[in-house]
Amino acid sequence: MNRLFLLIPVLLLLTGCLKDTVPVKQIWPTVPKELLEACPDLKQMDPKVDKLSDIIGVVSDNYALYYDCKAKVDDWVEWYNGQQKIHNGK
């Protein structure tokens, strides 16, 4: 009689383990809006401009646009790699 009381809970536990498990769907985090903005186009030179100061101004502005965009892309890569490590449990 004692064995029967032990056998019933063991059988119930084993039948619970045999059922299909519910798959866990992991959700990838959403990306911050600042990282989804496209980089602006670089400024074009007017072919009629022949002043060196105007040319230097456009080149300087383009360098600033480039480095701002580079910082954003670097942030994106850092965020993505960090989220991937968290997602993979590393």
Legacy VTK file of the C-alpha trace (Angstrom):
# vtk DataFile Version 3.0
C-alpha trace
ASCII
DATASET POLYDATA
POINTS 90 float
0.000 0.000 0.000
2.896 2.326 0.812
4.436 1.703 -2.593
1.200 2.576 -4.335
1.184 6.028 -2.712
4.734 6.589 -3.930
4.061 5.212 -7.405
1.098 7.488 -8.172
2.955 10.830 -7.750
5.947 9.492 -9.689
3.696 8.432 -12.561
1.958 11.821 -12.552
5.304 13.617 -12.672
6.552 11.441 -15.516
3.424 11.941 -17.604
3.794 15.697 -17.147
7.319 15.496 -18.561
6.156 13.607 -21.633
3.806 16.335 -22.837
4.936 18.699 -25.572
6.727 21.693 -24.205
5.659 25.185 -25.161
8.338 26.860 -27.280
9.656 30.114 -25.900
9.826 32.862 -28.483
12.520 35.366 -27.673
11.788 38.871 -28.827
14.631 40.971 -30.222
14.645 44.421 -28.584
13.520 47.469 -30.490
16.142 49.823 -31.830
16.385 53.359 -30.400
14.974 55.915 -32.857
18.206 57.898 -32.908
20.042 54.918 -34.414
17.498 54.468 -37.220
17.890 57.934 -38.719
19.687 57.977 -42.045
22.850 59.997 -42.451
22.369 63.261 -44.347
23.749 63.689 -47.826
27.052 65.495 -48.153
26.956 69.030 -49.521
27.772 69.510 -53.199
29.963 72.255 -54.574
28.462 74.798 -56.911
30.596 74.565 -60.072
30.481 78.352 -60.446
32.157 78.939 -57.079
35.838 79.688 -57.408
36.618 81.167 -53.998
38.866 78.999 -51.898
37.092 80.106 -48.708
33.745 78.769 -50.043
35.344 75.480 -51.063
36.965 75.087 -47.640
33.606 75.831 -45.997
31.849 73.049 -47.904
34.694 70.593 -47.245
34.644 71.476 -43.551
30.863 70.984 -43.361
31.184 67.618 -45.104
33.823 66.490 -42.620
31.482 67.423 -39.757
28.593 65.509 -41.378
30.839 62.498 -41.916
32.075 62.363 -38.323
28.535 62.792 -36.947
27.371 59.913 -39.146
30.392 57.799 -38.178
29.593 58.305 -34.481
25.993 57.201 -35.100
27.080 54.082 -36.999
29.613 53.238 -34.285
26.847 53.581 -31.664
24.620 51.319 -33.765
27.305 48.629 -33.991
28.009 48.838 -30.253
24.284 48.626 -29.408
23.696 45.709 -31.781
26.673 43.706 -30.525
25.656 44.316 -26.914
22.082 43.189 -27.580
23.335 40.115 -29.406
25.509 39.141 -26.416
22.537 39.579 -24.068
20.268 37.623 -26.433
22.762 34.747 -26.691
23.357 34.757 -22.946
27.050 35.577 -23.040
LINES 1 91
90 0 1 2 3 4 5 6 7 8 9 10 11 12 13 14 15 16 17 18 19 20 21 22 23 24 25 26 27 28 29 30 31 32 33 34 35 36 37 38 39 40 41 42 43 44 45 46 47 48 49 50 51 52 53 54 55 56 57 58 59 60 61 62 63 64 65 66 67 68 69 70 71 72 73 74 75 76 77 78 79 80 81 82 83 84 85 86 87 88 89
